Amino acid sequence: MPSRISRRSNKMSSLVVNDGIDIGFSSSGLPLGQSSSMLDSQLHSLDMLSNTSESEMPRLSSEDFGSKSGNEGNSAGDEQDVNNKSLNKRKRYHRHTQHQIQELEAYFKECPHPDDKQRKELSRELGLEPLQIKFWFQNKRTQMKTKNERGENSHLRAENEKLRAENLRFREALGNVSCPNCGGQQPPIGEMSYDEHQLRLENTRLREEIERISTIASKYVGKPFSNHNNGYSPPLDLGVPAFSTPQSVNGDAYGDGEDVIISSIIGPSDAEKPFIIELAVAAMEEFIQMAHMQEPLWFPSIENGTSLLNEEEYFRIFPRGIGPKPDGFKTEASRETAVVIMNHVNLVEILMDVNHWSSMFSGVVSRASTIDVLSTGVAGNFTGALQVILAEFQVPSPQVPTRECYFARYCKHRVDGTWAVVDVSLDHLRAIPSARCRRRPSGCLIQEMPNGYSKVTWVEHIEVDDSAVHNIYKPLVSSGLAFGAKRWTATLDRQCERLASAMATNFPTNDLSNMVLTNQDSRKSMLKLAERMVNSFCSGMSATAGNQWSTLSGSGSDDNVRVMTRKSVDDPGRPPGIVLSAATSFWLPISPKRVFDFLRDENTRSEWDILSNGGVVQEMAHIANGRETGNCVSLLRVNSSNSSQSNMLILQESSTDPTNSYVIYAPVDIGAMNIVLGGGDPDFVALLPSGFAILPDGPPGNSRVGSGGSLLTVAFQILVDSIPTAKLSLGSVATVNNLIACTVDRIKAALLSESTPS
């Protein structure tokens, strides 16, 4: 015998088809013209039908659904004829079989709103009319909606009763408390003090936050978070000593050896996820306080104006945190505020997309990947989103080791309209003895500003073992200009300028790009190609888990030159084969601005560029993409006397901000560049970028000898063999070593001769 639900569905669908009436449905799922009470009445009638035996069915059908005459005086025979006609008419439509109902139910779970094509396919498979299929799904959706509404009402009713009982307990408790000053009772609720009212609001907000996070946690542990650990709910604190040690995950974030990340690391276990959730909530609270507090927690730096952390005061205000600082680690903590030309919503989207984030900060983030997503946040935005990320941070030099971090990233839209994105390390949840860097609550607070701008307050709080940093870079690293908040905000400001330039429609009248780039598509294609070139250069500066920088050794080799090889296979943006990367860093007693202007100027290029063979370099196109004069993308033509290099094209981007500068370039094929200039897709233009990274040698006012100079990194990427499986020859290494050594010598000779007094 069909089930109760199937009988109900059959009766409703049979009724509609029998009458031959197409009942329209409203957006709420109810037939047009019917209220929910009418629907309940119908469902009640259907319940009666489903509980009726087969022998009773004809009689009930004639009473409930048969046509009735308006004349009460009709004979019993006429009434019987009418009922028989109705019954005969109904018999032409058979009930759904059990198989049909099972197939419809299964299809409903996958697709509750089938279109016309799907309904026709179902009708052919099940032997039903498309109209029957349509009404069955309409009725099924209505039943499910009603059932869900009843369940939700029951849940809300229970919550309401719970809140009433809690309110009553509060009133009784307040009624028994005496004021220590006047000896009387506490004032009624409506006369509470302002401080008490604010505390109650804060408690309500925290309760809602805990309930929401607990709901997320219960999805992973299979039971409410408040029942975890035998019902004990620890306070919101960054410390985890109160918890039992979580079960370690197979595979550490850091392997043995220097600068190693295990690419196959798995995400956190179910046992760890509740701890990560609570840690993220507590980290957000700490970060918000640190973003707003002033002295004595923060004090201004005399050297660069950035706010630096008072470490003693920090541990007094936040005594537990993620635990004490490991032995041998140093603290790097800074705060910086900037106004950037980007909408706050777009900025949040970039920070919560690890690919966009690592591309936006390619000079700082060498590699990043999302290990797990614990929460995607509220539909339509990222508030409440929680991710576990593995990232590697860099300075563009082989003399500064990269910093690997395994951390949680939590996003929240606050009641005052600001957005907050916070990171906090998770290495204390598992044993990682080789970890050399961890992030205490760090991130940015984003406030909406008029005209599409955003005010960003960035806090960077790192504990790190920097013993492997080369001596010439230690003043820069310890000042915070290498990895601190100032570098993050300066990079963000620069990238926002670049994006705004790419979307601009009005060009300066002195922009030479109008000579070649005849439309907006041409401009965008060239900027997109330059962006890929910059990202490729920055990623080429970073060592990987299985590919470390090696020091050249042997006769005539410079100990400061580092090399590594990469295989390029099936990468449309790189030529296939063996790519040799070589880099060296050195100090110059010349200001970073002077070095930057010298290297980016096409008129002085022949003084250092060996590949141009002393040819005349001409700028064919120029696209300004920032406030500074040197922030631009250029297309250069080298008119060399060597016929093999005649009319060679070079794509170049120069970029500068208060923390670092770049001059990056790559030879490009003339045919491929013509496609780009015509607005074509630049993704298939093969590039091997080389260039320079220019950093200050320390903060302004540094007392060490040579302060005010530059730290210059020269880096080349050269295709040494077009066969990816080929072995690297010593001759190729020697050639690259000679190339980089000659380039360094020419730069030093040109710049130092200018600075030497006559």
Secondary structure, 3 states (H helix, E strand, C coil): CCCHHHHHHHHHHHHHHHHCCCCCECCCCCECCCCHHHHHHHHHHHHHHHCCCHHHHHHHHHHHHCCCCCCCCCCHHHHHHHHHHHHHHHHCCCCCCHHHHHHHHHHHHHCCCCCHHHHHHHHHHHCCCHHHHHHHHHHHHHHHHHHHHHHHHHHHHHHHHHHHHHHHHHHHHHHCCECCCCCCECCCHHHCCHHHHHHHHHHHHHHHHHHHHHHHHHHHHCCCHHHCCCCCCCCCCCCCCCCCCCCCCCCCCECCCCCCECCCCCCCCCCCHHHHHHHHHHHHHHHHHHHHCCCCCEEECCCCCCEEECHHHHHHHCCCCCCCCCCCCEEEEEEEEEEECCCHHHHHHHHCCHHHHHHHCCCCEEEEEEEEEEECCCCCCCCCCEEEEEEEECCCCCCCCCEEEEEEEEEEECCCCCEEEEEEECHHHCCCCCCCEEECCEEEEEEECHHHCEEEEEEEEEEECCCCCCHHHHHHHHHCCCCCHHHHHHHHHHHHHHHHHHCCCCCCCCCHHHHCCCCHHHHHHHHHHHHHHHHHHHHHCCCECCECCEECCCCCCCCCCEEEEEEECCCCCCCCEEEEEEEEEEEECCCHHHHHHHHHCHHHHHHCCHHHCCCEEEEEEEEECCCCCCCEEEEEEEECCCHHHCCEEEEEEEEECCCCEEEEEEEECHHHHHHHHCCCCHHHCCCCCEEEEEEECCCCCCCCCCCCCEEEEEEEEEEEECCCCCCCCHHHHHHHHHHHHHHHHHHHHHHHHHHCCC
